């Protein structure tokens, strides 16, 4: 076995802030601390920085700066898209998918409890929505179709444009949670057909607690955060100036060499997938074999618990994640994996490795060298194995 290394392979959870991003943010914590709403030079400096960041974010997604609204992250942007549409929509039905992030599923459930009807589109074994199912689900009362661009657990990329076109044919706006897509592949709101799009800075080398909602001009959406007149009266609250500056710089850097970056990650991803499937029996790949994020490896090992894998990997210096996002209160397996048809015991034995800018081929070698031993040890003591 190789010597112990420290390997971070959980970039879908969060990413380190890039040095150039930190450098851009730093002055806005200290000497340029002004409130953008105030009326003096110090404040104007902060306001200009916010507008510059808005321009950068807009340019990165093919939008007009006037269509970008800063939020406190991806969760707020998704909540705003869904609940804000409900506030202004002339119906009571929402179409989404069964494998959305909780930032979409839970606001939909909240509306469900208030009398809205929500259709959760099924996915195939690879986690893909069939656009024909969206067509069948849309009714006269439908106010929004919301399907994520790429899934955070299994990395599957959705046929977003086809779904958006169907929504538009019925006069229904289309929202996409693009939190995992930005920086992973080129995102353009027109190419995608998005009327609403959520993004989050900490997923692409920016700070936590900073995000944005793209709102296509003319889209009917109510105000979600009431208070002051910030963000042209549509999202109240003093701007997180350093966070917004960080978002702007990070999206610029993350989208500058997107092809080269994702090619490098995809090569490591494919070596990991091949190595794991070749060396460890009773293992399968979760998600789509081709239509998948360049940085995502998600595998299900039979007879083992994902949490146990994480503990042993952590002891070996590897930070990873499990597809079965158990909360302390419940041991429910991942809704994403079960929607893909995985039986509960396999959904519980899933591991997600997500790659990013600091990973190297040596990290891949290390993971491949220790993982078979980890799974072997757990299977040796697994009560599940005896039942097979
Ligand atoms: N949507 C997806 C697909 C995500 O992966 C995440 C973060 O895990 C979110 C939304 C929430 O974003 P944030 O952490 O900025 O609230």
Boltz pocket constraint, residues with backbone or C-beta under 6 A from the ligand:
constraints:
  - pocket:
      binder: B
      contacts: [[A, 12], [A, 13], [A, 72], [A, 73], [A, 74], [A, 75], [A, 76], [A, 78], [A, 101], [A, 103], [A, 148], [A, 150], [A, 151], [A, 152], [A, 177], [A, 179], [A, 180], [A, 199], [A, 200], [A, 201], [A, 202], [A, 209], [A, 210], [A, 211]]
      max_distance: 6.0
